[in-house]
Amino acid sequence: MRPTAVESGFEAAFWFLERALNDGEALQPQKLQRLLFLAQAYFGVANAGAKLMPGVFVAAEDGPIEPTLFRAFSRGKPTLDLSPVEEPARHVMDSVWRQFGPLSADKLTKLVKRHPPYIDAFTNAPMTEIALDAMVAFYGDQGLVRRKSAEPSPFENRPGAGGFDAPSIDRVLRPKMAMNHDGKPVAVKTWMPKRVG
């Protein structure tokens, strides 16, 4: 098993809290949990199943939560010494924030609760672990499934409107900027092999 991108879930949680404050928003606990869930999922998709943070998400009544972080933040923001968040993790979390941060906690919760990883775990029993491989499979395969589908997704037409699917990884991860030989900025996209079968 590979090491996680951040030492603990607290680094990811505090990163989102600081990012929200920089954008003038006080991040609600439920919205924080959904953003952490989506960051874990999309990081796994972008990094061949690797975990962003050491943590397990469970299907709670209100939506997916990471129980340790949920309990630690139940009485407010804890005081901790944190390690810096390196670029691969920052890139995914920044992309998740840009895609999903504008949604209210309620809309984000409703959206995520319609996704199969949550539904399957919750149907099994409340507080069942949501497997990372189920998260990676769903959030990674959505783009392929949607392109084969004849019906357009309501999520694509109206961001945050809901629907069964979620945006594909190439819609969530913002392009990295680099300079070409003339010094002009160009978007750089990580090459991902096509799935066979």
C-alpha angles and dihedrals in degrees: 000000000000123000117261121255092242127034095237141357088256091073090055094043094049090046090057092044091052093045091052091049090050087055092048097255131124102217114230116225094242092050090049090054092051092048091050090049092051092044090053090048098046092042087055091050093048094045105042096262098318118146123245091207138005101259145105125231120213131196103250123180092259095045138282116336137174097229098209093052092041091055094042091055095042092101097036136282111336122223111244143155106243135195119233118267111240125222102266091055093041091051094054095042092048090050092049090049092051092048101040106016094087091060119093118246089252095051092045091050092048090049096050093043088062093058119101098236090061096037094050093049095044092046088055090053136309112274092025114149115260104225116233091223089057089051093048092046094051100041092040098046097043094090092052094046093047094050090054091048120093093213119077116233118251087219090061094050097045115021109230093012091119132229134158098284136063130219115277121250093259090058094048103042108074114222118262115238122231135163125254123218090280093052094252118139116253131180115249120203125192112244112241120187118238116253116248120219 
